[in-house]
Amino acid sequence: MTAPNNHWLLARPSIDAVTAQRLAAELFGIDGAVTELGSQQDRNFRIAGEDAAMLLKFDHPDAPVERRLLQRLVIDALTEAGVQTPRLLQAVATGPEMATAPVRLAAESAAVASGHAEHTDDSTVAVTTAVTADGLTVAVRGFAWIEGEALESEPRTSGARAEQLGRIAGRTVAALAGNAECEAPARPVSSALNAAANAAATAAAPSQWELGNALTVIEELAHYLPANKREICLAAARVAAAEVTAVEAELPTQVIHGDITTDNVMRAADGGLWVIDLGDAGLSWRIAELAVTAADVLGRTGSLAHAGRAVRGFADEMRRAGTPLSGAECHALWPLIVLRGATLAVSGWSQLDIDPGNDYARERMDHEWRVFAEATAIDPAVAEAQMRLAAGLSHRAGLSYAPLVTGATVAEVLAAPAGLAVPGAPAVLDLGIDSEWLDRGAWLESGIEARLAATLLAGASSVARGSAKLEAVTPAADAAAVATLANGAAPANSATPKAVVARFGEARLSRVPARIGAADAEPRARCIELWAHPGTEIRAPFAGELTVLPGSGALDDADLELIDAGVVLRMAGVAPTAAPGRVRAGDVVGLVGESSIRIMRRIERSPDAAASGPAAPEAAPFAPFDAEYESDDALDPSPICGWEITSVADPEFERLTEQDRRNHALGGAAERFYTDPPRIERGWRSLLVETRGRAYLDMVNNVTAIGHSHPVLADRVGRQLHLLNTNSRFLYRAYADFTEKLLAHVANPELDVVIPVNSGSEAVDLAIRMARVATGRAGIVAAREGYHGWTMASDAVTTSAFDNPGAAGSRPDWVHIVDAPNSYRGPHRGTAAGPAYVADFAAKLAELEAVGTPAAGFVCEPVIGNAGGIIPPAGYLPAVYDAIRAHGGLAIADEVQVGYGRLGHAYFGHEMLGARADIITVAKAAGNAYPVGAVITSRAVVDALAREGMFFSSAGGAPASAIAATAVIDVIDAEDLQGNALRVGAHLRERLIELAARHDLIGTVHGTGLYQGIELVQDRVTLEPARAAAEWVCERMLHYGVIVQPASERQNVLKVKPPMTLSIDEADDFIAALDTVLTEVAEVTEVAEVTEVAEVTEVAG
């Protein structure tokens, strides 16, 4: 695209940190610490002030204002399209740095003192400049600072991250193309951007990073390379450039970012990805954007599969934009990657020659040569075939794949009665984490996969209640003929499928062990598994060389490999019928035996490998939960089998996507577990299962009292939703059933009314209102360290400094605080703590009476849940309840967290402690995570509320809610979950006390039953909280398959409040994992170090 020139070599401007700090303060009003960041030809500084941070950028003196205008337009286009990129900051002493095109520059002003900023203006542009130490004038710009790290700082670039990078590159291209289609180079795709890009290109020397200039750059700078690299680089670049030239006329051109790599994509603190550094933006081929990204991935991973993931992400975005990648672009892609690698190499060596102090360039030398070396180590035909497949094309132009197992012919399709499935079409067996076929614990049954496959082969259209739809799979060649057939599940009278397939990449729930300590679990399928009737023919989907290898199954079975252009299809467990050698597409190559066959795909980097030697060893057909979705020895074979199978997406990529969506939807105020959480889509009893195929022991979920996904709850609620769900003002049976069963568990017969609400917050809010109305008073006494909810009233009485950090400054005057009855670290400790806390409580009530504001009630959790399961000293709760009543107030027991039998000794915590409440609030466990809550009280209190006005809750007490609440009570009773909480809780406590004897980090164990708290301290005498250690322990426990979280306002207590289904074996698994993690903590010399997991031990997954 350009003639040879001598403008490639540009050293960074001479700007030091002192000058940068001063200019940041003068121009942008940000004064702070300075850190220089790496750059090839510009100068970048991070300025970190007390309240704000920024990036201060000094352009190279040769960079014209037109280039900055282009970058500004690119920022605007990306931002409008939702691609996050830092905004330009307004200099405090000037207007906007530049306006829209056309750009007319004012004459340069007189010379200024070295390092002094000035502003030159005319009617359309205002440029902020500075003079360098060597007398050159450079432009100065400020950008918003994004807190986070560039992706290049991650220990490795995963396939999911590579696909994310490809998608970002694709979204960027789509944003910069505007609404117009990307067409041939002669037609502009975005007039404003193109005008700015053309102006920038005219005003500046050609960019060495625009791949149209690559060969010129390489030839002019190759002499800087070491002699042993020079000719290799030149020869490869010339061959690659010729390949690009051959299709250049077919390559769409537009403005691109030009450098979307792991260096220039940042992961912000909230997990969102940001595109930075627009210095290489300009006109180029659209495919060049992808080439730069894929080259970076290749250099960091050495994996053609990972480079293909970047291509897949980019291609998906192009299809979404309506401008899919063309065959010409796929042909040019690998040569452009080679040219990018060669350009990086010559640029790096030449830059160090003219700027030997450039550490940034020096540190990147190995990576940049690795890009070139990896790209040229792969046969171009092999690379193109893989890139085509990744882009959604066949591996050779014009190729159509024959079905590997023949389903229906076109004639059979046309003859099929309307509404029936295609005769003989294979069916997809869904074995994924959310498969309906594996509900009700069926995933734990031995041999479930083969039984389900056999049922489908027998012609069933469903398997038991709630089974998934059968997904019809049709030969790609017949797709047009079947397009008019009915969609959806095959009806019961549909034709029997000839084959059943389980998909590549699926995290099979059926292979997930229920015990977290189970070794060698391999749930991730790296093959397509196919079940068919014995004797079913297996055909070659494409023409190629067939190799027959010894099989690992039955004596007459073998493994077949079909190879073409480095694309290898392996079919394991087939009875071969064809001799080794050349076969045509559609040829019968084998028969299905008695067992399933496993179909895999791998890359052979030399296209002649089949003729030159034995095939590579077979990759494992299944892999651990944290394995890569695809690697060079195991890629998705779905595109080359001749079936229209919807591939299973990489669960890690989907996890990252869902995390970004969740963060965007919730913002920063919503609490969530873990910085980098697993994606949980299934639960069963005490287990939570993530989408990558791992079960976690849930030790924190007191919401699901009867365990996750209980069939009784699911069935009853589902049935009710088929009947009626409306508000509670209508007459129906379900609510009275619920209230009668709930009241049967309340020891105090005076409490005989249940008011329905939606949540615990609403329950406490209503309880406070009831106490006020019933007593005619306003004040409420609350204990410290309590959490009661998020409504105005429940939040007002929430005293935990962690849950309500602004409470002290915002608490209304009707809330009165007493100390939490904590005999471990409160103001009163030991055996005398109980009477002392009671005396303090009585003094508070007397004080309120003395000033004429007697309390309406006292609210607390009987066992202080968010403090970590603190049980008050013996006699405390009955005494303070009696005291509040003696002063004319009411005792409110907040049982939202600790009620419903969780404590083991009684159904409600206040009853376990021998106290009698006037009002009880319940939620959480009451609906097993269904939105159910209630306030239990006496008829006298409710009558007082009625005199003020009728109460109503839209969803509270609705039929489905009442049915859910009744089901929970029934299951707790029928399965003796309260008794289980008592037995397992006692065992758990005993084991925890044993741990405390070995680990000094454990200060004490709070609670009882299945609500316990493990308090971690740095010193057992001073009780200094070990908050950093608690946080680290929780993260490490996740690594070992346990979900546990910190509690208390000091965040140093591990909450142990699992579903009440927890078994003795699961309790022991928890103890074993905790013992391991506490041992790891003990190996750390400084407690502060444990905030960085990697400093202690390598974290897998």
N, C-alpha and C positions, 0 to 999 in steps of 0.2 A: 504493500500500500504506500510505501514511501521510498524515495531514493536514499542512497547511503549518505550519512551525515556524521558529524563529530560532536553531537550534543548529548550523547548517552551518559557521559561521565559527569556527575554533579555531586560535589561534596556538600555535606550539611552546612548551613550557615553558622557562623561563629557567635552563638548566643550562650551566655553562661547562666547558671541558676540564679545568681544575684540579680541579673538584669530581668530575668523572667519573673522573679518574685516582685520586683518593683513595678514592672509593667502590668502585672495582674492586678495589683492594688490600684495603680493610677487609672487604668482603662476600664476595669470591671468591678472594682470595689471589693475584691477578694484578696485578703492578705493571709498567708499561711505558709506551711511547710512546703518545700519544693522537691519533687522527685522527677528526674528526667526519665522519659520513656523512650524505647527504641524507635528508630526510624532510619530508612535508607538514605533519604535525601532531604528531608525536612527536619525540624526540631520540635519536639513535643515535651511538655512539662505538665505534671499534675500539680495543681495548687490546692492544698487542703487547708481551708480556714476552719474556724471554730463552728460556724453555722452553715457553711457551704463549701463545695469543692468544684473545680472546673478543670478542663483541659485547655492549656494555652498552646497554640500552634503557631509556629513561625514557618511560613512557606519559604521554599528556595527562592532566591532573588530572581531566577529566570522564570518563575511561574507568573503568568500574566493575570490580570484581574478577570479576564474572560473565563479563565479556568475556575476561579472562585465563584463567579456567577453561575456557571454550570453546576457546580457542587451545591450551590444553594437551591437551584431548581430541582436537583436530584433529591435533596432533603425534603423539599415540599412534596414531591411526587411519592416518595416512599412513605412519608407520614400520612398522607391522604389515603394511601392504600393499606394502611395498618401495619407496615413493616417498621418496626421500632428502630429509630436511629437518633443520635443525640442532636438536639436543636442548637442552632447558633445563638450565642449570647449577645445581647445588645451592649455595646461599649457605653459606659456611663457618660462619656464626654462627646459622643457623636450620635447621629441618627443611624439608620440601617447601613450596614457596611456596603451594600450594593443594591441597586434596584433592578428592574427587569430589563431585558434586552430592548433596543440596542444599547451597548455600553460605549460611552464616550469618556475617555480619560482626560482629566485635567493635566496640564503640564506639571512636571515635578517641581516642587518648591526648592528653595535654596538649601544648601547643605545644612545639616543640623548636628548638634553635638552627638558624639558617639553614645548610642544606647538611649537617646531621648526620643520619645514618641511624638509623632505629628499626625495631622489629619489633612488630606487633600480632597477637595470637594469640587464637583460641578453639578449640573442639573440632574444627573441620573445616578451618580455613584459617590460614595464616600469611603475612602480606603484608609484604614488604620495601618500605619507603618512604623518601623523602627530601623535604626541604623546599627549594623553589626560592628563588632570590634575591628573588622578589616574594611569598614567604610561602605559596605553594601546595604542598600535599602531593601528591607523585607517586609512582607505583609504579616500582620498579627491578627489572629482570630481567637475567639473564645468559644468553647463548646461546653454544654452541660456535661457534668461528670456522671457516669453511670457506675454505681457501686457494684462491683462484681469482678469476675475474672474472665479473661479470654479463654476460649475452649482449648487453646493449645496448652494450657496449664494442667489440663486433666491428664491423669496417668496414662490413659490410652484412649484412642478414638474408637468407640464401639460402632457396630453397624447401624444401630439406631441413631447415633449421633451423626453418622455419615449421611443417613437419609434425611435427617433434619437439615443438615447443611445444604443438601441438594434442593430441598423444598424452599429454603430461604433464598437460594440463588434463583429458583424458578419464580418465586413470588416477587423478587426484585426485578427480574426481567419483565414480568407481566406488568408491574407498576410503572416501569420506565417506558413500556410500550404504549401506555395510555389505554384508551378504549379501542384504538385501531388495531387491526391485525398485523402481525409480523409478516411482512411479505419480502419480496426480493429486494436487493440493496437499493435499487433505483427509487423505490417509493418510501418517503418519510413515514415513520411510525408515530412520531409525536413532534409536531412542528416546533413548539417552544423549546423542547429539549434538543431537538436536532439543530435548530438555529444556534442555540448556545454552544452545542458541541462543535459545530462547524466554526463558530467564532473562536472558540478556544484552540481548535486545531490550527487555524490560520495564524493566530497570534503567538503560538508557542512552538518550540521545537517538537518534532514527533516524539511520542512516548515510547520508551523501550518496553513498556509492559503491554502495549497493544499488540496482540498476537499476529496481526497483519504485518507488523514490522519485525517479527521474530527472526527470520533468517538473516536480514540485514544486521540486526543487533548481534547475532551470534557470530556472523562472519567478521564483523569489525572488532569484536571484543574477544574472540577466541584465543588470541595470542596471550591473554592474561592467564589462561588455564595452564596447569602443569602439562608438560609435554606428553605424558602418558594418557592424558584425558583429551587433549586438543583434537586430534584427528577423529577419535571416536565420536566426540560431540558434533563436529562439523559434518561427518558422513551421515549420522543419524538425522541431523536437522535438515539436510538437503533432501534426503528421501522423504521425510515427513512433509516438508514444504511442498514437494511435488504432488503428494497425495491431496493436500488441501487445495492446491491450485486446480487440480482436476475437477473439483466440484464447487469451486469458489462462486461461480455464477448462480448456484442454487442455494447459497447460504443467506438467510435473512440477516439484515443488519439493523442495529438500533443502538441507542445509548445503553451501556451496561455499567455496572459498578466496577468490574474488572479485577476485583481482588477479594472475593468472598471465600475466605479460608478460616481455619481455626484461629489464626492471629487476629482476624478482623470481625469475628462474631463473638460477642460477650454473653456470658450467662450472668444476668443480674441477680441480686440477692433474693428476689422472689422467684427465681427460676426462669424468667422470661429471657428470650434471646434478642440481642440487639446487634444491628449491623453498624460498624464504625469504619472510619478512614475511607473517605471518598476521593482520595487523591488520584486514583487511577481511573476515575469515571470518564467515559468518552465513547465515541462511536466505535463499534466493532461488530463482529459477527455475534449473533445471539448465542451460538453454541460455544463461543469463547468463554462466556461466563461459566458454563458448566465445566469446560476443560480446566479452568483454573481451580475450581472447587475439587473436582475429581482428582486432579494431580496432587493437591495437598493431602487428600485422604490416602491416596496411593503411597505417597512418601512417608506418611505417618504409620501406616499399617502394613504395607507390603502386600496387601490383599486385593486381588482383582474383584473378589466378591464385595468387599467394602466399597471399592470404587463404583461398582455396579449399584450399590445401595444409594449412593449420591445421584447416580444417573436416574434411578427409579424415582427418587423424590422430585427431581427436576422435571422429569417427563410427566409425572402425575400433575404437577402444577401447570405445565403447558397444555395438557389435555383439558384441565379445568378451565383454562383461559380460552379454549377453543382453537388453539394453535399447536397441535401435537408435533413432536419432533419428527423430522423427515429422515428418509434413508440417507440422503446426502449429508445431513448433519451427523448422523451416526457414523458415516464413513469418515468424516473429517475429525471426529472427536478424538480418537487415539493419536493420530498425528499431531493434533494441537496439544495434547498432553505431553507428547515427546518434546515439542517446541517449547512449551512452558518450562519443562525441566531443564532444557538446555539454556534457555534465557536466564533462569534463576542461577544456574551454575556460572555462566560467564559474567553476569552482573555482580554476583557475590565476590568473585575473585578480583574483578576490576575495581569494585568499590573499595575494597581493602587496600588496593594499591594507591588510590588517590586520597583515602581517608583512613589511614592505619589505626586511628583511635576509635573507630566505629565498632564498639563491642557488639552492638546489635547485629551488624552484618557478619562479624566473626562467628558469633554463636550459632548462626543459621547455616553455616557452610555445609555441615554434614547433612542436614535435612535437605538442603537444596540439591546437592549432588545425588542424594538418595532418590529424589523424585525422578531425576533423569535415569538413574541406573535401573530403578524398578520398571519404568516405562519401556526401556529398551530391552529388558530381559524377557519380555513377553512377545511371542510372535504376533505381528499386527493382525493377521487374519483371525487368530484366536481371540485377541482383545476385541476386535470389531464384532465378532459373533456374540461375545458375552455382553457387550454394551448394547447391542440390538435387543437381546433378550431382556435386559434390564429396562430398556425403554418401551417394552411391550410389543416388540416386533419379532418376527421369526429370525432364527440365527443366520439365515441366508435370505437375501432378497428374493421375493416371489415364492417362497416355500410355504406349503400348507401341510400340516401334520396329520397323518393318518391316525385314527384312534388305536391306542395300544390294546385295549380290549374292545372288540366290535360290539356296539350296541345295536340300535336299529338302523336299517338302511333308510334312505330317503323315501323309497317306495313304502316301507312299513310305516313311516311317519305319516305320509299322506293318506294311508289307508286307515289310520287309527281313528276310532270314533271321537267326536269332539268331547273334550273334558277329561279324557283319559291320558295317563302318562304315556310317554313314548315306550313302545314295547322293547324290553331288554336293556333300557338305559341304565347305566350304573347309578347307584344311590350313594349319597354322602352320609356316612355315619359320624355324627357329631359327638366327639369325645372331649370337647373343650370344657373349661372351667364352669361355664354357665349352661352347659347342655342340660336340657330338660330330661333327657334319657337317664341321667345319672342323679336325679333328685332322690330325696329320702334315704340318703346314705348308700344308694346302689353303687356308687363309685368305689366303695370299699369291698365289694363282693369279688371273690376270686373268680377269674375267667369271664368277667362281665363283657369284655370286648368281643370275644369270640361268640358268646351267646347272642349279643345284640346283632352281630353280623349275620349269624345263622338265621335269626328271626327275620331279618330283612330279605335275605336270600330266599326264604320260604314264601315271600310274597306279602308279608304284613306291612301295612301302611303306618302303623304306630306300635309302640311298645309300651304296654301298661298305661296307667293314667298319667296324663301330662307329658307324654313323650313329644319329642321335637318333630317338626315337619320333615318329611323326606325331601331332600333337595335333588331334583332331577338333574342329571348330568348328561349332556348330549354331545355327540361328536362335533367338533368345530366345523367340519365340512357341511354338516346338516343344520347348522344353526339357523340359516335363513328359512329352511323348510319348516322348522318347528316353532318359528316366532309367533305364529297365530294360535298356538295351543294354549289352553288355560294355564294360568300361573298357580303356584302354591303347592300344597301337599297332594300326593297321589291318593285318590280315594281307595276304599277297601277293595274294589273290584279291579284295580289297575293291574297291568301286566307285571309279572315277576321280573325284577332286575337281573341281568346276567352277572353283575358284579356289584360289590360294595367297596367303597374306598373311605379311608380315614386320611385326613389331609396332612400335607407337609407343614411343619412349623407349629402345629397345634400343641399347646401345653395340655397334655391329656390328664384330665382329672382322675381317670381310671388308673393312672400310674403314680399318683401322689400318695405317699404314705401318711397314715394318720398319726404316727409317732414322730415327734420333731427330731429325735435323735437317730432316726433311721439312716443308715449309710447307703451310699451308692444308688440313691434314687435318680432315675433318669426319665422325667416326664415329658421332655421336649422332643417331639417327633422330627427327625431330620430325614424322613422318608415319607412317601405315600405308601400306606399299607393297603393291599388289595385282597379281598376275599372273593372267590368265585367257585362255581361248581368244578370239581375235578374234570380235567379234559378241556376246559375253556381255552380257546386259542389266544396266545399272546403274539401281537404283531409289531413289526418295526414301525415306529411313527415317522421315521425319516430314513433316507438312504445313507448308508455308511458302512464302516468296517465292523463286523461282529466278532467278538472274542468270547469263547466259552471257557469258564473257570470252574474249578471244583467248588461245589456248594457246601454250605455249613449245616444243611438240614437233612432230608431223607437221602438215601443212597442214590436214587435216580435223579435227584435235583441238582441243579447247577446254578451258577451266577452268570448271567449274560451281560456283556458290555457292548454298547453300540456307540461308535465315536465318529464325529464329523466336525471338522474345523475346531477341534479342541473341546467340543461339547460331548460329554460322556454321559450316557444313560445306562444305569446299572439296574438289572432286574434280578433280584436275589430269590432263590427258591423255585426256579422254573425248571421243568423237564424239557431240555432242549430238543428241537426238531430240525434245526438248520445247522449246516456245517459252518465252521468259522470262515470268514471272508466277507466279500462284498454282498450286501443285501439291498433290496429296494424298499422304498416306503410301502407299507401294507403287507409285506411278506410275513408269513407265519414263522416265528423263530422259536416258539416253545409252547408248552401247555401248563396250565395250572395243576398243581398236585393236590395233596390232601391238606396242606397248610397254606396260610396266607403267603403272598409274595410281597417283597419290599422293594420299592422303586426309588432309586436315588439318582442324583445328578452331581457331577463334579467337573472340574476344569482340568484339562490336560494342556499344559502351556505350549507344547509342541504339537502341531496338527498331525505330524507323522508318527506320533508315539505308538499308535496301535500296531504299526508295521515294524517299529524298531525295537520293541521289547515287551516284556510282560506288563500287564496293567498294574496300576497302583493298588496298594492294599485297600480293602473296603473300609470306609469310615463307619463309625458306630451309627446305627440307625436311630438311636435315642441318646439324649444328652441331659446333663443336669439342668436344673431350673434356670441357672444364671449363665448358661452357655450362649454363644452367639446364635442368632437366628440362622444366618448363612455364613459359610466359610468356603474357601476354595475347594475343599473336598466334600462339601455337602451344601448344595443349593436347591432351591425349589424346582422340582421336575415338572410341576403342573403345566407350565407353558408349552412343553414339548411332548406331551402325552396324547394330544389330539382331543382333549376334553375341554369343555367350557366349565372348568371348576373355579369357583371363587376362592382364591388363596386366603389362607389365614394370615392376617397381618402380624408383624413382629410385635409380640406383647410388650417388649421394652420400648419400642417406638410409640406404641399406643399409650403406655404409661406416661411417658414424657409429654405426649400430646394432651392427655387428660389432666395432667398436673398443671399445664399451662392454661387450659380452659378453666379449670377450677380456680386457679389464682385470679384469673381475669374476672370470673363471675363473682367471686366472694370479696375481692379486695384484700386489704391488709388487716382488717379488724377481726376476721373470723379465725378462731383457734383451730389448729389442726395438729395431728400427730406427725412428727418427724419432718426434717428438712427435705429429705429425699425419700418419700414414702413409697412402700409397695402399693400396687393398685389391687384392692380387695374387692372381689365380685361374688364371693360365695362364702357362706359360713355353715358349719355343721357342729352342733353341740358346743364344745369348748374350742373349736378350731375356726380360724379364718384362713381362706385360701386366696392367694394372690394369682394374678393372671399369668405369671410366668411359670406357675406349676409348683408352688410350695405352700404347705400348710403351716400356719403359725398357731402357737398356743396363746389364746387370748386370756391374759391375766388382768385385764383392766376394765372389762365390759360388764359392769353391774346393771346396765340397761337391759341386757338380754338374760334375764334371770333363768329362764327355762332352756337356755341354749339357743344357738342360731338355727334358723330354718326348721323349727319344730313342726312336724307334719300336722299335729292336731290344730295348732294355731293357724297354719296356712290353709288347711282345708276348711275350717269353720269360717274364717274371714272371707275366703274366696267364695264359699257358698252364699254367705250373707250378701256379698256384693252382687251376686246374681239375683238376689231377692229385693233388697231395699237398703238404701243408706241415705238418711235424711237428718234433719235436725231434731233435737230432743223434745220439741214441743208436741210432736205427734205421739199417739198412743201405739206402743208396740211392746212386746214381751221382754226383749233382750236386756233393757236397762234394769228392770226389777230383778231379773235373774242375777245380774252382776252384783247389785247392792246387797241382796240377801246373802250371797256367798261371801262377799267381803266382810260384812258385819258378823258373820259366823266366826271370823278369825279375830275379832276385836274383843278383848277380855272385859272391857267396861260396858255393862249393859245400858248405861245411860247414853252412850253414843249410838244413836239409832237412825241417823240420817246421812246420806251420801250425796254430795253435790258434784256433778260431773264438770270437769275442766279438760283442757288440752295438754297441759304440761305441768311440771313442778313449779316453775316460776309463777304460773297463773294460780296454782293451788296455794302457794304461800301468800301471794298478793291477796287472794280472796280470804284466807285465814286471818290476815291482819285486819282487813276490812270488817270481818265478822266480829273480831275481838273489840274493835272500836265501837261498832254499832251496839253490841250487846252490853258494853260497860259504859258507854257515853263518854269515853276518854280517848285521848289521841296517842299518848306515849307508848312506845314498845321498847322493852329491854331485850338486847341481843348479846350473845357471847362473842368474844373475839375469835378470830380464825374461822368464822363460819361462812359458808356459801349457801345462798338461798334462791338465787335466780337473777333474771335480767329485766324484769319489769321495774317500773319506778319504785314501787314499795319494796319488792323483794330484793332489789339491788341496794336500796337504802339500808336494809338490815344485814346485807352481806358485808362482813367485816374483815375478810381475808385480804391482806395487803397485796397478795398476788392476783386474786380474782377481781379485786376492786381497788387498784392502786391509788385512785383519787378519792377514796372514801373519806379520809380525814378532812379534806377540804370541802367536800360536797355533801356531807351527811346532814340531813335536815335535823332541826332541833327537837323533833319528836322521837328521835332514836337515841337510846341511852345504852352505854356499853358497860359490860362487866367482863372480867378476865375469863378466858377459856379455862375450864377445870382440867388443866394439863399438869399432872403430878410429875411428869418427867422433866420438863424444861420451863414450866410456868413460874409465877412468883411464889407459889406454895408447892413444896415437894415432899415426897415421903409419906409416911403413914398419917401425919397430921394435916395433910393437904385438904382432905374433904371438908372437915369442919371449918377450916380457914376460908375456903372458897364460899361455903354457905354463909359464913358471917359477913363476908364482903358483899354478897348478894343482898342479904337483909339490910345492910347499911345503905346500899344503893336505893332500895325501895323506900327506906325511911327518909332518905335525902329528898327523893321525889315528892313524897307526901308532905314534907316540911315546907317545900316551896309551892305547894298547891297544884302539882302536876302528877298525880298518882298514875301509875302505868296501867294501860289497858291489857297488857299481856307480856309474856316472856316467850320468845321464839329461839329454839336451838335444835340442832340435831342431837338426838339422844347419845349417839356415838358420833364424834365430830369427824365427818367423812373427809372433807377436803384438807383437814389437818393430818390425815393419814390413818384414820381409824382410832382416834383417841377415845378411850373409855373413861368417863368421869370416875373419880374416887367413889368407893362404896358409900351409899347413902346420900350422895350429893343431889341427884336428880329428884328423888321423892321429896327431899327437904325444900328445894327451891320451888318445885311445883306447889307444894303446900303453902310456901311463903307468898307466892304471887296470888294464890287464891285468897289467902288471909287478908291481903291488901285490896281485894276486890277485882283482881285481874284474872286472866285466863292463861292456862298453860298450853302452848302450841308445840306439838311434837312434829318436827320436820323429818318424816320418815322416807322422804323421796329417795335417798341414796341407800339407807341401811335397813329398810323394812322388807316385808314379804318373806321372812324366814331366812334371810341371808346370814344373820348372826348365829343361826343354829339353835340357840337356847330358847328363843321365843319368836313369834311371828313378827313382833315389832320391838324395836330397840328399847323404848321406854318401858315396855312390859318386862323385858329382860332385867332391867335395873330396878324393878319394883315401883315404878312411878305410875300415876294415873293422869292422863292428859285430858284436856277439855276439847281440843281440836287436833286432829291428825291430818297431815298432808301426805299424799302418795302420788307417785308418777313413775317414770323410768321403768322399773320392773313391772309395774301394773299393766303395761301393754306390751312388754317385751320388745321395745323400740317402736311399737305402734303408738300414735299420739293419744295416750290415755292418761288422765290424772283425775284425782278426786280429793275432796275435802270431807272428812268424817267428823261429825260433831253431834251435839244434842239437838233435839227438836226446839228447845227454848232458844238456842243461839240462832237457829235458822228462822224461827218466827220473828226474832228481832230484825234479822236481815230483810225479811219480807215486808216489815212495816216501813222500811226505807225505800223499797222498790223491788220488783221482781228480778231475779238473776237469770241470765241466759248465756249459754256458750254455744256457738254455732256447731262446732264439731264435737264438743264435749258431750259424751253420752249418746252419740249417734249410734244407730244399730250396729254397724261394723265395729266401732270402738268398744261398745259394750260386749259384743261377742268375743273380741280379742281379750278383753279384760277377764271375762269368765273363763276362757280357755286357759289363760295363765294360771289362775287359781286352781283349776281342775288338774292341770299338769303337775303343779307343785305338790298337790295332795296325792295324786295317783302315783307319782314316781318318788314320793318321799324326798323331795329335794331339800326340804328343811333339815331332815335327818342327815342327808348327804353332806350338807354344809357343815353340820356339827361334826360328823365323823372325819371328813376330809380336812376340814379346818383344823381339827385337833392334831391330825397327823402332820399337816403343813406347819403348824406352829412348832411342834416338836422338832421337826427337821430344821426350821429356821433358827431355833435356839442352838441347835448343834452347829449350824454355820457360824453363828455369832461367837461361839467359843473358839473358832479357828480364824475368824476375820475381824480384826479390830475396827474395821470401817463401820461395822454394824454396832450402833449405839444401843438400840433396843428394838423390840418387836411390839407393835401396838395391835389392838383389835382382837377379834375373835371370829370363829366360823370362817366364812369366806368374804370377810371384810377385814383385812389386816394391812399393816403398814410397816415397812422396814426402814427405820430411821438411820441414815448414814451420817456419821460425824467424823471430823478430823481428829478430835480428841475426846475421849470418854469422860474426862473431868470437866473441861471447859464447855463441852457440847457444841463446839464450833461446827456449824453445818457444813457438810461436804457436798455443796450444791454442784460444783463442777464434776465431781465424781459421780453423783447421781445421774446427771445428764449423760455422761459418757457410758455408764452402766446400761442405761436404757437403749442407747444406740447399739452397743455391743450385744445386748440380749436379742435385739432384732436379728443380728447376724446369726445367732444360734437358734433362731426360730421362735422367740418368745416376744410377745408384745406386752410391755410394761411401761408405765409412765410415772414421772415424779409428781409429788403432791406437797401440800403445806405451803404457807406463805414464804417459807425458806427454800422450797423446791428441793428438799433433800430427803424426802420420804418416798420410797417405792410403794405405789398403791398396788395392793393385791386383792382384787375384787372381781374374780372371773365369773363366768356363768356358773350357776349352781349345779351344773352337770359335771363339773370337774371331777375327774377320777383320782384315785390314789396313784395310779401309774403316771398320770399327767402331772400331779403334784410333784412326784419324784423327778420327772423330766425337768420341771421348772427349777427345782433345787440343784440338779446337776448342772444346768446351764448357768445358774447364778453363782454356784461355787467356782466354775471355770472363770467367769468374768471377774469375780472378786479377786481371784488369784492373779489375773492379769493386772488388775488395778494395783495390787500390792507390789508388782514389779516396777511400777513407775516411781521414780525418786522424788518428784515434785507433784503435788496434787494438781497444780495448775496445768501440768502437761497433759492431763487426761482429757482436756477439751479437744485435743487433736487425736482422733482415733488412730491415724496412721503412724503416730509416734510410738504406739505400743505394739501393734501387731497388724499384719496385713488384713484388710477386710475384703472378703470375697463377696461378690454380688453387690 
